[in-house]
Amino acid sequence: MKKYLFLVAAACGALVACKKESGNGGRLDPNATVALNPAPGVKVYDPENPAHLTARQIVEQANAIFFNGQEIMGIDDWNRDLERNRIVMSSTWVVSQDGTLNTRTLALREHILTTLDQENHPVDTIAYIPNGVMQNLEQRITAAYDAGDYATCYRLFKEGFVFTPITGAEWLELKAEGKN
């Protein structure tokens, strides 16, 4: 009987250990998604600055996301969630194919949403993800990943990436002042 209880206790311990390691076999799911949401307080229309697009217009018009002048991902119709005014991206820019966290991409700054011309050249900046947002996300996602808290990683993937409307001229001014 003691052997039986020992085996049951060992099996329960193994199940608890397996349950703690969640996600895709203890890894992040590279097929998960990342949402780019409008920042809190982004108005439907800003009469003080009519050059700023609304969240819906940004979602409808954005063709690509760039960092430091390099395109990291195109935005197609399937990326546009018009019901929630957000852009849904593949997580492969923050999760490697093997399920590990891509900290290199999280460390990148100067993320801008742009429109493109017919030859896929940038036309204008229409929104950006502030560097402070990216820095905060890098720290929080990395800490959650290191702790094995994949639920928090996925929550931050869905809620943490927020964009703010801006014009190309305003973006260049912010960048020159180091306030981006």
N, C-alpha and C positions, 0 to 999 in steps of 0.2 A: 504494500500500500504506500509506503514512504517513497519507493521508487516511482510509483505512478504519480503521486503528488509533485515530486521533483520534476518529472517530465512535463506535467501540466504547467507548472510554474515557469519552467524554461521556455515552453512554447508561448506562453502569454508574454514573457519578456521579449521574445523574438518578434512577436506581432506588434508590440508597442514600439520597438526600435524601428521596424519597417514602416509603421504608420507615421512616425516622426519625420522620416525621409520622404517628403512628398514631392510632387511634380512629376516629371518624366523620368522615372527611375533615379531620383535624386538629382535631377538636372532640370533646367528650365526648358520649356517646350518651344523649339524654334518656329513652330507653326502658330504660336500665339500672336496676338495683335497689339499694336500700340496706337493709342488715339491721340490726335492733336486737337485739343479743345480750345474754344475761345476763352481768354482770361476772364475771371470774374469781373463783372462791371462793364464788359464790352457791350456797348449799346447797339440796339438794332440800327439806329441811325444817329449820328452825332452832328447836330446842326452847327456846333461850334467849329467842326472841321469836316466839311462835306467831302474832302478828298479821301478820308478814311472809308474803306469799304466796311460793310456790315459783316458779321460773322458768316452769314449765309453767302454773301457775295464772295468772300475769301474762299470758302469751301468750293463754290462753283467755279471760280476762276483760277485758283492756284494750279500750276502745272508741274512744279518741282519744288523740292526743298534742297537748299544749298547750305554748306558751312564753309567759311573762309573762302568763298568764291568757287567751291567745287561742288558739283551736283552729287548728292548722295542717293536721291531717289526721285523718280518721276511720280507724278500723281495722275492716275487715270480715273475713269468714271467709277470703277469698282471701289476706289478709295473714298469716295464721297458719301458721307452719311448725312443726307440733307434733312432728315427728320430731327437729328440732334445737332446739326450745324457743326460737324466735326469731320476730320479726315482720319481714316483708319488705315494704318500702315502695317506691313509685315514687321514682325519683331526682329527680323534678321539684321537690322541695323544696330540692335542692342543685345541680341542673343546669337551666339555662334551656332553653326549647324550641329555641333556636338552637345549643345545644351548649356554651355558655359556662358557666363556674362561677358559681353564684349565691352570691357571698360575703356578701350581706346576710343570707341565711338561716343560713349557717354562723356568723355573728357573733351570732346570737340566743342567749340564755341562758335558764335556768330551764325546761328541757324536762321535762315530767312526763307520765306515762302515767296515764290516768284511766278510771274506769268512768262510764257515763252512765245517766240514768234514761230513762223512756219518751219524755220531751219533749226528749231529747238535752242535758240539763243535767248538768254534772259532779256526780257523787255522792261519789267519793273518789279520792284519789291512791293509786296502788298501786306505783309505781316512778318513778324519775327518772334522767335522764342528768346526772351531775354537771357543773357548769360547767367544772371543770378538764378534763374529758374533751372537752367542746365546744371549749374554747380551744385545747387541743393539736391536735384534729382540724382546726380552722380553719387553724392555722399549717402543719400538715403537708400537708393537701390543697391549700392555696393554693400552697405551695412546689412541690409536685409538678406541679400544673397549669401554673404559670408556667414550669416547666422542660420542659413538653411530655411529662411522664412520666405518661401516662394509665393505665398498668398499675398504678402505685402508687395513683392516685386510686381506681380500681375496687377494689383490694385494701382500701383504707381504708373505702370504702363498704360492703364486705362484713364487715369485721372490727372497725372502729374504734368504731362507735356502740354503747356498752354501757350497759345499765340496771341499776340497783340497787334491790332491793325497799325500800319505805318506806311508812309510813302517812301519812295526811294530816296528823295532829298532828305527827309527826316532821318532815315536810317544812316545815311552818310554823315549827317551832322552828329548824331548820337555816337557813331563809331569814332569820328574825329575827336570828340570830347571824352571818349573812353567810358561812356555811360550805357553802352549797349549790353 
